[in-house]
Amino acid sequence: MRTGGAAGRVPVLGPALLIGALLTGCGGSGAPDGAGDGPGATEAGHRGPRAPHASPAAPPPEDLCARLVAHWSRKVLAGETYGDYQSMGLSNGQYEIARDIVDAARAEKKRQGAQAAERLVDRTARERCEERYRDGGPSGGPWS
């Protein structure tokens, strides 16, 4: 019986290839650490280290606050809603800002019209949220 030919190596090579494929071929399929070959991957197929809380999609808290407060202020001003702060996804402090803005915008709308009220909403939401988050945010818990 011959053992030195190509036929003798196939049974050994088959399992080795299968194991190699299993170990190296699944880098991006559900790896919990985000490793893979998508955007940001290195040549070796793994992503570099990431900051634990940094995300290119996450806006600064004052921007998020201003967008949320302006959105809900407009909805309330249009008479579409006036729910509680939790149903709007706002903190109690953000809700207070929105209520103040709506009161001021209603008065502005009567004096100067809808466009002036819209500008007031945007400007005041930006100013108040920047003030609120100037020192890193409120410290009274998640509801403040």
Backbone hydrogen bonds in HBPLUS format (Angstrom, degrees):
<---DONOR---> <-ACCEPTOR-->    atom                        ^
c    i                          cat <-CA-CA->   ^        H-A-AA   ^      H-
h    n   atom  resd res      DA  || num        DHA   H-A  angle D-A-AA Bond
n    s   type  num  typ     dist DA aas  dist angle  dist       angle   num
A0008-GLY N   A0005-GLY O   3.16 MM   3  5.49 136.2  2.36 103.0 113.7     1
A0009-ARG N   A0006-ALA O   3.17 MM   3  5.34 139.8  2.34 101.1 111.9     2
A0013-LEU N   A0009-ARG O   2.88 MM   4  5.98 160.1  1.92 159.5 166.3     3
A0014-GLY N   A0010-VAL O   2.96 MM   4  5.93 160.9  2.00 158.5 160.7     4
A0017-LEU N   A0013-LEU O   2.90 MM   4  6.08 159.8  1.94 157.6 162.1     5
A0018-LEU N   A0014-GLY O   3.04 MM   4  6.28 160.4  2.07 152.9 158.7     6
A0019-ILE N   A0015-PRO O   2.94 MM   4  6.12 164.2  1.96 149.8 153.4     7
A0020-GLY N   A0016-ALA O   2.94 MM   4  6.09 161.1  1.98 146.9 152.8     8
A0021-ALA N   A0017-LEU O   2.87 MM   4  6.04 156.8  1.92 149.7 155.8     9
A0022-LEU N   A0018-LEU O   2.98 MM   4  6.19 157.2  2.03 147.5 153.8    10
A0023-LEU N   A0019-ILE O   2.96 MM   4  6.16 154.0  2.03 149.3 156.2    11
A0024-THR N   A0020-GLY O   3.00 MM   4  6.08 152.0  2.08 147.3 154.1    12
A0025-GLY N   A0021-ALA O   2.76 MM   4  5.02 148.4  1.86 136.3 144.6    13
A0029-SER N   A0026-CYS O   3.37 MM   3  5.47 163.0  2.40 108.7 113.6    14
A0034-GLY N   A0031-ALA O   3.20 MM   3  5.76 163.7  2.23 121.2 122.8    15
A0041-ALA N   A0038-GLY O   3.12 MM   3  5.75 150.7  2.21 143.7 142.9    16
A0042-THR N   A0046-HIS O   2.82 MM   4  5.42 158.4  1.86 125.7 132.1    17
A0045-GLY N   A0042-THR O   2.93 MM   3  5.32 160.3  1.97 112.6 118.9    18
A0058-ALA N   A0055-SER O   3.19 MM   3  5.33 148.5  2.30 104.0 112.8    19
A0063-ASP N   A0060-PRO O   3.01 MM   3  5.40 127.6  2.30 109.3 122.6    20
A0064-LEU N   A0060-PRO O   3.10 MM   4  6.43 163.7  2.13 159.3 164.1    21
A0065-CYS N   A0061-PRO O   2.88 MM   4  5.96 163.2  1.91 147.3 152.5    22
A0066-ALA N   A0062-GLU O   2.99 MM   4  6.06 163.4  2.02 138.5 143.2    23
A0067-ARG N   A0063-ASP O   2.95 MM   4  6.17 160.5  1.99 150.9 156.0    24
A0068-LEU N   A0064-LEU O   2.93 MM   4  6.11 168.5  1.94 155.8 159.0    25
A0069-VAL N   A0065-CYS O   2.82 MM   4  5.89 173.7  1.83 161.8 164.0    26
A0070-ALA N   A0066-ALA O   2.96 MM   4  5.88 160.9  2.00 141.3 147.4    27
A0071-HIS N   A0067-ARG O   2.94 MM   4  6.00 158.4  1.99 143.3 150.0    28
A0072-TRP N   A0068-LEU O   3.01 MM   4  6.23 174.8  2.01 158.4 158.5    29
A0073-SER N   A0069-VAL O   2.88 MM   4  5.90 149.8  1.97 144.1 153.6    30
A0074-ARG N   A0070-ALA O   2.97 MM   4  6.13 157.7  2.02 148.6 153.3    31
A0075-LYS N   A0071-HIS O   3.09 MM   4  6.42 158.2  2.14 147.3 153.5    32
A0076-VAL N   A0072-TRP O   2.95 MM   4  6.11 165.1  1.98 149.9 153.4    33
A0077-LEU N   A0073-SER O   2.85 MM   4  5.96 159.9  1.89 146.8 153.3    34
A0078-ALA N   A0074-ARG O   2.89 MM   4  6.06 146.5  2.00 146.7 155.0    35
A0080-GLU N   A0075-LYS O   2.96 MM   5  5.35 151.0  2.05 166.9 158.5    36
A0079-GLY N   A0076-VAL O   2.88 MM   3  5.00 153.3  1.95 104.8 113.4    37
A0088-MET N   A0085-TYR O   3.27 MM   3  5.15 133.1  2.50  91.7 104.2    38
A0090-LEU N   A0085-TYR O   2.91 MM   5  5.09 161.1  1.94 160.3 155.8    39
A0089-GLY N   A0086-GLN O   3.10 MM   3  5.02 150.0  2.19  97.8 107.1    40
A0095-TYR N   A0091-SER O   2.92 MM   4  6.13 152.6  1.99 149.4 157.4    41
A0092-ASN N   A0143-TRP O   2.80 MM  51  5.49 148.4  1.90 128.4 136.5    42
A0096-GLU N   A0092-ASN O   2.99 MM   4  6.30 149.3  2.08 145.8 153.7    43
A0097-ILE N   A0093-GLY O   3.12 MM   4  6.44 153.2  2.19 143.4 150.3    44
A0098-ALA N   A0094-GLN O   2.93 MM   4  6.25 159.8  1.98 148.1 153.5    45
A0099-ARG N   A0095-TYR O   2.87 MM   4  6.16 158.9  1.92 151.6 157.0    46
A0100-ASP N   A0096-GLU O   3.01 MM   4  6.23 161.8  2.04 148.6 153.2    47
A0101-ILE N   A0097-ILE O   2.90 MM   4  6.14 159.3  1.94 152.7 159.0    48
A0102-VAL N   A0098-ALA O   2.87 MM   4  6.08 160.1  1.91 153.1 158.1    49
A0103-ASP N   A0099-ARG O   3.05 MM   4  6.28 162.9  2.08 149.8 153.9    50
A0104-ALA N   A0100-ASP O   3.03 MM   4  6.31 164.9  2.06 150.8 154.8    51
A0105-ALA N   A0101-ILE O   2.74 MM   4  5.88 157.7  1.78 153.1 160.3    52
A0106-ARG N   A0102-VAL O   2.89 MM   4  6.02 153.2  1.97 149.5 155.3    53
A0107-ALA N   A0103-ASP O   3.33 MM   4  6.59 161.0  2.37 144.2 148.5    54
A0108-GLU N   A0104-ALA O   2.93 MM   4  6.18 157.3  1.98 147.0 154.1    55
A0109-LYS N   A0105-ALA O   2.79 MM   4  5.90 150.9  1.88 145.8 153.3    56
A0110-LYS N   A0106-ARG O   3.18 MM   4  6.45 151.2  2.26 143.2 149.6    57
A0111-ARG N   A0107-ALA O   3.10 MM   4  6.40 153.2  2.17 145.7 153.2    58
A0112-GLN N   A0108-GLU O   2.69 MM   4  5.64 169.6  1.70 158.3 161.3    59
A0113-GLY N   A0109-LYS O   2.97 MM   4  4.26 136.7  2.16 107.4 117.4    60
A0117-ALA N   A0113-GLY O   3.18 MM   4  6.47 151.2  2.26 144.9 153.4    61
A0118-GLU N   A0114-ALA O   2.93 MM   4  6.23 153.5  2.00 150.3 157.3    62
A0119-ARG N   A0115-GLN O   3.01 MM   4  6.29 160.3  2.05 149.4 154.0    63
A0120-LEU N   A0116-ALA O   2.97 MM   4  6.19 154.6  2.04 144.2 151.5    64
A0121-VAL N   A0117-ALA O   2.92 MM   4  6.20 154.6  1.99 148.1 154.8    65
A0122-ASP N   A0118-GLU O   3.04 MM   4  6.38 168.4  2.05 156.3 157.2    66
A0123-ARG N   A0119-ARG O   2.91 MM   4  6.03 173.7  1.92 156.1 158.2    67
A0124-THR N   A0120-LEU O   2.84 MM   4  5.75 166.9  1.86 150.2 154.7    68
A0125-ALA N   A0121-VAL O   2.94 MM   4  5.86 159.5  1.98 147.2 153.7    69
A0126-ARG N   A0122-ASP O   3.09 MM   4  6.18 163.0  2.12 146.6 151.3    70
A0127-GLU N   A0123-ARG O   2.97 MM   4  6.19 168.3  1.98 151.3 154.7    71
A0128-ARG N   A0124-THR O   2.87 MM   4  5.89 172.3  1.88 153.6 156.2    72
A0129-CYS N   A0125-ALA O   2.98 MM   4  5.92 156.9  2.03 144.0 150.8    73
A0130-GLU N   A0126-ARG O   2.93 MM   4  6.01 157.0  1.99 148.5 155.1    74
A0131-GLU N   A0127-GLU O   3.00 MM   4  6.18 156.1  2.06 145.3 152.2    75
A0132-ARG N   A0128-ARG O   2.90 MM   4  6.06 154.5  1.96 140.8 148.3    76
A0133-TYR N   A0129-CYS O   3.00 MM   4  6.13 152.0  2.08 147.4 153.0    77
A0134-ARG N   A0131-GLU O   3.44 MM   3  5.14 165.0  2.47  98.3 102.5    78
A0136-GLY N   A0133-TYR O   3.10 MM   3  5.01 162.3  2.13 113.1 112.1    79
A0144-SER N   A0141-GLY O   3.23 MM   3  5.73 166.4  2.25 116.0 120.2    80
